[in-house]
């Protein structure tokens, strides 16, 4: 419940689907979306590798970022973090989920 309450404000921001939407109900595809709060310079990426999906990697393009700003990305559930420019993230970013029926949560914040 604590995590839900922490993420809830992002659902009032901008929503961007990051994977194809025509096969969204199939169990052999990835599903990824972005919740972005441009006024605060932060957001989250939610990604799901479905049960019968054979691809460990999915290329996405962030949306709604400031191309010239740096963003700190935090990979929830691990100590991993990276810094990238908005331009780099909007050109393409590779997600990886090794286990089938897995998920990934990435939070990001504009570097001030």
LOROPA-420020 format. One record per atom (N, C-alpha, C): residue number from 0; residue in three letters; atom name; x, y negated, z negated. Coordinates in steps of 0.001 Angstrom, whole numbers. Atoms other than C-alpha are relative to their C-alpha. Example, Ala and Ser with C-alpha at 12.3 -4.5 7.8 and 13.67 -1.06 7.14 Angstrom:
# residues 2
nr,rest,atom,X,Y,Z
0,ala,N,890,1190,0
0,ala,CA,12300,4500,-7800
0,ala,C,900,-1200,0
1,ser,N,-820,1190,60
1,ser,CA,13670,1060,-7140
1,ser,C,-770,-1090,-730
END
This chain:
# residues 112
nr,rest,atom,X,Y,Z
0,unk,N,827,1177,0
0,unk,CA,0,0,0
0,unk,C,885,-1260,0
1,unk,N,-914,1142,57
1,unk,CA,2911,-2321,-753
1,unk,C,517,-356,1397
2,unk,N,-507,254,-1350
2,unk,CA,4292,-1897,2765
2,unk,C,-1101,-585,887
3,unk,N,1116,549,-771
3,unk,CA,869,-2525,4314
3,unk,C,-202,-1477,-313
4,unk,N,192,1401,391
4,unk,CA,494,-5753,2353
4,unk,C,1135,-887,507
5,unk,N,-1155,756,-509
5,unk,CA,3991,-6840,3408
5,unk,C,-125,-250,1502
6,unk,N,96,114,-1454
6,unk,CA,3222,-6236,7111
6,unk,C,-1276,-690,471
7,unk,N,1305,532,-387
7,unk,CA,-369,-7521,7133
7,unk,C,58,-1390,644
8,unk,N,-18,1335,-631
8,unk,CA,504,-11199,7923
8,unk,C,404,13,1476
9,unk,N,-428,-62,-1399
9,unk,CA,2138,-10146,11204
9,unk,C,-1174,267,942
10,unk,N,1156,-334,-840
10,unk,CA,-1218,-8881,12504
10,unk,C,-837,-1238,343
11,unk,N,665,1254,-345
11,unk,CA,-2425,-12504,12587
11,unk,C,799,-808,1016
12,unk,N,-841,671,-988
12,unk,CA,364,-13437,15006
12,unk,C,-318,463,1407
13,unk,N,162,-390,-1405
13,unk,CA,827,-12800,18714
13,unk,C,247,1497,152
14,unk,N,-96,-1437,-257
14,unk,CA,323,-9210,19924
14,unk,C,472,223,1428
15,unk,N,-496,-351,-1325
15,unk,CA,2320,-7786,22840
15,unk,C,142,1517,104
16,unk,N,-284,-1416,-256
16,unk,CA,2032,-4210,24115
16,unk,C,1340,101,722
17,unk,N,-1342,-129,-582
17,unk,CA,5559,-3058,25008
17,unk,C,160,1249,850
18,unk,N,8,-1195,-842
18,unk,CA,4719,255,26663
18,unk,C,-1263,-36,846
19,unk,N,1151,-31,-913
19,unk,CA,2263,1089,29404
19,unk,C,-1278,334,-764
20,unk,N,1250,-179,737
20,unk,CA,-1344,957,28263
20,unk,C,-958,992,662
21,unk,N,957,-881,-654
21,unk,CA,-3025,3196,30844
21,unk,C,24,1433,-540
22,unk,N,-86,-1358,560
22,unk,CA,-1819,6415,29146
22,unk,C,50,-14,-1525
23,unk,N,-167,233,1429
23,unk,CA,-2130,5149,25591
23,unk,C,-541,1148,-874
24,unk,N,581,-1069,808
24,unk,CA,-4200,8137,24381
24,unk,C,674,1351,193
25,unk,N,-674,-1280,-243
25,unk,CA,-1933,10862,25759
25,unk,C,1027,281,-1094
26,unk,N,-930,-373,1071
26,unk,CA,278,12809,23348
26,unk,C,1412,272,504
27,unk,N,-1340,-231,-544
27,unk,CA,3329,12933,25655
27,unk,C,695,-1303,402
28,unk,N,-572,1305,-334
28,unk,CA,4198,9225,25768
28,unk,C,411,-748,-1265
29,unk,N,-325,940,1064
29,unk,CA,5689,6486,23644
29,unk,C,-1113,-1042,-92
30,unk,N,854,1165,213
30,unk,CA,3559,3727,22163
30,unk,C,826,-1000,-791
31,unk,N,-747,1039,718
31,unk,CA,5239,471,21151
31,unk,C,-695,-1336,201
32,unk,N,555,1347,-93
32,unk,CA,3964,-2998,20386
32,unk,C,762,-933,-919
33,unk,N,-694,1053,737
33,unk,CA,5274,-6274,19030
33,unk,C,-1040,-934,-613
34,unk,N,786,1026,683
34,unk,CA,3661,-8600,16504
34,unk,C,961,-1139,-302
35,unk,N,-950,1107,49
35,unk,CA,5345,-12000,16775
35,unk,C,-653,-1231,-623
36,unk,N,449,1268,577
36,unk,CA,4973,-15151,14664
36,unk,C,981,-1088,430
37,unk,N,-955,995,-506
37,unk,CA,6665,-17850,16765
37,unk,C,178,-1191,-927
38,unk,N,-105,1154,906
38,unk,CA,5907,-20566,14211
38,unk,C,932,288,-1175
39,unk,N,-905,-382,1091
39,unk,CA,7928,-18639,11590
39,unk,C,1305,594,513
40,unk,N,-1214,-564,-588
40,unk,CA,10499,-17160,13993
40,unk,C,259,1432,-416
41,unk,N,-194,-1395,395
41,unk,CA,9887,-13573,12917
41,unk,C,-1085,883,594
42,unk,N,979,-947,-508
42,unk,CA,7973,-10443,13799
42,unk,C,428,1425,-277
43,unk,N,-311,-1419,147
43,unk,CA,7934,-6669,13924
43,unk,C,-251,722,1318
44,unk,N,222,-947,-1091
44,unk,CA,8150,-3896,16486
44,unk,C,-425,1304,-657
45,unk,N,468,-1309,445
45,unk,CA,6136,-740,15839
45,unk,C,105,929,1200
46,unk,N,-171,-947,-1105
46,unk,CA,7083,2280,17972
46,unk,C,-286,1412,-495
47,unk,N,387,-1371,329
47,unk,CA,5780,5830,18027
47,unk,C,356,916,1169
48,unk,N,-264,-1059,-973
48,unk,CA,7138,8861,19859
48,unk,C,-988,1114,-307
49,unk,N,1082,-947,235
49,unk,CA,4234,11221,20265
49,unk,C,486,1446,32
50,unk,N,-273,-1416,248
50,unk,CA,4135,14950,19583
50,unk,C,583,762,1192
51,unk,N,-468,-728,-1182
51,unk,CA,4705,16193,23151
51,unk,C,847,-861,932
52,unk,N,-853,886,-792
52,unk,CA,6981,13387,24348
52,unk,C,1436,524,-27
53,unk,N,-1350,-565,-84
53,unk,CA,10334,14707,25581
53,unk,C,1107,-1053,38
54,unk,N,-1000,1045,-90
54,unk,CA,12100,11332,25853
54,unk,C,336,-577,-1381
55,unk,N,-455,574,1268
55,unk,CA,14181,10234,22836
55,unk,C,139,-1514,65
56,unk,N,-255,1420,-187
56,unk,CA,14693,6751,24293
56,unk,C,-1156,-669,736
57,unk,N,999,813,-701
57,unk,CA,12335,4002,25391
57,unk,C,541,-1408,132
58,unk,N,-444,1372,-265
58,unk,CA,13331,718,26993
58,unk,C,-1200,-942,-166
59,unk,N,1042,1007,186
59,unk,CA,11277,-2285,25854
59,unk,C,590,-1376,276
60,unk,N,-411,1391,-132
60,unk,CA,11421,-6034,26418
60,unk,C,-781,-814,-1015
61,unk,N,630,884,981
61,unk,CA,10722,-8341,23500
61,unk,C,-697,-1131,746
62,unk,N,740,1095,-612
62,unk,CA,8282,-11159,24237
62,unk,C,-106,-1150,-991
63,unk,N,281,1166,819
63,unk,CA,7736,-14689,22953
63,unk,C,1136,-518,-863
64,unk,N,-1144,452,801
64,unk,CA,11248,-15280,21597
64,unk,C,618,-1256,600
65,unk,N,-789,1132,-467
65,unk,CA,13445,-18355,21870
65,unk,C,1253,577,665
66,unk,N,-1124,-633,-697
66,unk,CA,15988,-17305,24545
66,unk,C,1370,-408,-528
67,unk,N,-1321,480,426
67,unk,CA,18817,-19414,23081
67,unk,C,294,279,-1474
68,unk,N,-199,-259,1437
68,unk,CA,18340,-18363,19431
68,unk,C,547,1402,-242
69,unk,N,-426,-1316,456
69,unk,CA,19998,-15490,17598
69,unk,C,-1078,579,-907
70,unk,N,973,-706,836
70,unk,CA,17775,-12893,15949
70,unk,C,696,1134,-733
71,unk,N,-485,-1105,809
71,unk,CA,18647,-10527,13132
71,unk,C,-1080,1080,17
72,unk,N,930,-1123,-37
72,unk,CA,16998,-7113,13605
72,unk,C,330,955,-1135
73,unk,N,-135,-929,1117
73,unk,CA,16444,-4834,10609
73,unk,C,-762,1277,329
74,unk,N,617,-1288,-278
74,unk,CA,15751,-1150,11186
74,unk,C,-469,583,-1325
75,unk,N,590,-410,1277
75,unk,CA,13370,-234,8364
75,unk,C,291,1479,-271
76,unk,N,-302,-1372,395
76,unk,CA,14231,2944,6461
76,unk,C,1456,370,146
77,unk,N,-1446,-228,-95
77,unk,CA,17946,2608,7171
77,unk,C,693,-1314,-362
78,unk,N,-760,1217,298
78,unk,CA,20695,119,6422
78,unk,C,477,-689,1266
79,unk,N,-461,500,-1283
79,unk,CA,21133,-616,10108
79,unk,C,-628,-1349,339
80,unk,N,463,1292,-475
80,unk,CA,20879,-4158,11431
80,unk,C,942,-502,1075
81,unk,N,-809,572,-1070
81,unk,CA,22093,-6038,14477
81,unk,C,-429,-1447,218
82,unk,N,328,1361,-418
82,unk,CA,22178,-9587,15814
82,unk,C,53,-24,1525
83,unk,N,52,137,-1455
83,unk,CA,21151,-10362,19392
83,unk,C,-705,-1306,330
84,unk,N,687,1224,-419
84,unk,CA,20013,-13408,21328
84,unk,C,-1406,342,494
85,unk,N,1339,-190,-536
85,unk,CA,16399,-13861,22306
85,unk,C,44,391,1463
86,unk,N,-149,-326,-1415
86,unk,CA,17502,-13748,25929
86,unk,C,353,1472,200
87,unk,N,-395,-1408,-106
87,unk,CA,19210,-10362,25463
87,unk,C,-1176,920,-318
88,unk,N,1114,-848,427
88,unk,CA,16199,-8897,23660
88,unk,C,-1138,-3,1015
89,unk,N,1078,75,-983
89,unk,CA,13776,-10110,26317
89,unk,C,391,624,1351
90,unk,N,-444,-685,-1226
90,unk,CA,15903,-8589,29112
90,unk,C,-135,1504,-139
91,unk,N,146,-1437,213
91,unk,CA,15741,-5138,27556
91,unk,C,694,466,-1257
92,unk,N,-525,-546,1254
92,unk,CA,16316,-3214,24356
92,unk,C,-420,1459,-75
93,unk,N,281,-1431,21
93,unk,CA,16562,532,23916
93,unk,C,-347,482,-1404
94,unk,N,427,-630,1254
94,unk,CA,14611,2246,21145
94,unk,C,376,1469,37
95,unk,N,-305,-1430,90
95,unk,CA,15558,5711,19913
95,unk,C,-732,592,-1196
96,unk,N,624,-808,1059
96,unk,CA,13456,8164,17935
96,unk,C,358,1445,328
97,unk,N,-504,-1340,-305
97,unk,CA,15114,11574,17726
97,unk,C,-1044,1093,-199
98,unk,N,982,-1057,257
98,unk,CA,12225,13581,16296
98,unk,C,-1314,-286,714
99,unk,N,1319,138,-606
99,unk,CA,8999,14216,18140
99,unk,C,-1007,-291,-1109
100,unk,N,992,473,966
100,unk,CA,5998,12713,16424
100,unk,C,687,-840,-1074
101,unk,N,-744,885,892
101,unk,CA,8275,10080,14924
101,unk,C,-395,-1447,222
102,unk,N,318,1425,-110
102,unk,CA,8025,6360,14361
102,unk,C,1216,-838,-374
103,unk,N,-1076,944,255
103,unk,CA,10229,3310,14110
103,unk,C,-618,-1360,-274
104,unk,N,428,1354,328
104,unk,CA,9665,-52,12470
104,unk,C,1233,-887,-22
105,unk,N,-1087,969,-49
105,unk,CA,11957,-2944,13325
105,unk,C,-595,-1356,-356
106,unk,N,398,1368,285
106,unk,CA,11548,-6327,11697
106,unk,C,1110,-920,495
107,unk,N,-998,938,-490
107,unk,CA,13301,-9390,13075
107,unk,C,-307,-1401,-491
108,unk,N,117,1383,462
108,unk,CA,13936,-12963,12049
108,unk,C,993,-852,753
109,unk,N,-851,971,-693
109,unk,CA,15320,-15941,13893
109,unk,C,1077,-477,-961
110,unk,N,-1120,445,826
110,unk,CA,18764,-16849,12575
110,unk,C,4,-1523,-22
111,unk,N,84,1456,152
111,unk,CA,18644,-20396,11223
111,unk,C,1362,-630,26
END
